[in-house]
Amino acid sequence: MAIDLMIMPLSRYWTGDFVTPAMRECWAQGLPYAIVTPGAPMRHLPPGIPFGGADAPSQRAASLPLLLENLQQLPFNIPARLWDEASSSEPRFHRVDPISLEALQAEAHRHLEKRPSSLGRLFGRASYSSHLLNASLFLPAPFSEVFVTADIPTGSLHTLRTELGSRSWSQPCQAALSSWLGAIRDAFALRLPLIVDM
């Protein structure tokens, strides 16, 4: 299964106002790009039409006021550091090798998920929940706890970068690690969210 790390505003992602490298590759070969979803007929997108359809740009523009209002409800004072939801920056995409990602997640389970000792629990220390393992949306703001917004487990790009840099990873993890680190660099450079798309 293809796993992409996508860097773009949430409004762009949720309305499908983007064109992926896989779409461009199909069109370059003279093939139509087909979208198959359960319970719906197959959709073919002609060259240049965004993933969400021809009206995706107008849907994105219409969604901005409500989305910005909803973002004001985010915890950890994130609204004070909002990214530009109306950004016209070209989205960035990183394809993650699924076998390497599986190795990275297995190692992360052993080393990043921390539970307090008996003594730690006695003094009220909470367990640590890894952002890499538990989030599929990463915001460009520093915070320590994964939370759920719009039914999506949400983590911090800052915490994710720290987690990935906190230890040495084995050779089987390197391809996935490289994809993650490249995506994190792009997200920081653009000051936009990173979305895991599976």
Residue pairs with C-beta under 8 A, 6 or more apart in sequence:
1 98
1 198
2 22
2 95
2 198
3 95
3 96
3 98
3 101
3 196
3 197
3 198
4 20
4 93
4 94
4 95
4 96
4 196
4 197
4 198
5 93
5 94
5 95
5 96
5 179
5 180
5 183
5 194
5 195
5 196
5 197
6 13
6 18
6 91
6 92
6 93
6 194
6 195
6 196
6 197
7 91
7 92
7 93
7 183
7 186
7 187
7 190
7 192
7 193
7 194
7 195
8 18
8 87
8 89
8 91
8 92
8 192
8 193
8 195
9 83
9 84
9 85
9 86
9 87
9 192
9 193
10 67
10 85
10 137
10 193
10 195
11 17
11 60
11 63
11 64
11 67
11 85
11 86
12 18
12 60
12 91
13 193
13 195
13 197
14 63
14 67
15 52
15 56
15 59
15 60
15 63
16 50
16 51
16 52
16 53
16 56
16 59
17 50
17 51
17 52
17 56
17 57
17 59
17 60
18 50
18 51
18 52
18 56
18 91
19 48
19 50
19 51
20 51
20 93
21 93
21 95
22 33
23 33
23 45
23 51
26 32
26 33
27 33
27 47
27 48
32 44
32 45
32 46
33 44
33 45
34 42
34 43
34 44
34 45
35 42
35 43
35 44
35 45
35 51
36 42
37 43
43 53
45 51
45 53
50 56
50 57
52 59
64 85
64 86
67 85
68 82
68 85
70 150
71 78
71 79
71 82
71 85
72 79
74 139
74 149
75 143
75 147
76 141
76 143
76 145
76 147
78 139
78 141
78 143
81 140
81 141
83 139
83 140
83 191
83 192
83 193
84 191
84 192
87 190
87 192
89 190
89 192
92 183
92 186
92 187
92 190
94 179
94 180
94 182
94 183
94 186
95 179
96 175
96 176
96 179
96 180
97 175
97 176
97 179
99 172
100 172
100 173
100 174
100 175
100 176
100 177
101 176
103 170
103 172
103 173
103 176
104 132
104 169
104 173
104 176
104 177
104 180
105 132
105 133
107 169
107 170
107 173
108 130
108 132
108 133
108 163
109 133
111 167
112 128
112 130
112 132
112 133
112 163
112 166
113 127
113 128
113 129
113 130
113 133
114 127
114 128
115 127
115 128
116 125
116 126
116 127
129 145
129 146
130 163
131 138
131 146
131 155
131 156
131 159
131 160
131 163
132 155
132 160
132 163
132 164
132 180
134 146
134 153
134 155
135 146
135 153
135 154
135 155
135 160
135 196
136 152
136 153
136 195
136 196
136 198
137 149
137 152
137 153
137 154
137 155
137 193
137 194
137 195
137 196
138 154
138 155
138 156
138 157
138 160
138 187
138 193
138 194
138 195
139 154
139 155
139 156
139 157
139 193
140 157
140 158
140 187
140 188
140 191
140 192
140 193
141 156
141 157
141 158
142 156
142 158
142 159
143 156
143 158
143 159
144 156
144 159
146 153
146 154
146 155
147 153
147 154
148 154
157 184
157 187
157 188
157 194
160 180
160 184
160 194
161 184
161 188
164 177
164 180
164 181
164 184
169 177
183 194
184 194
186 194
187 193
187 194
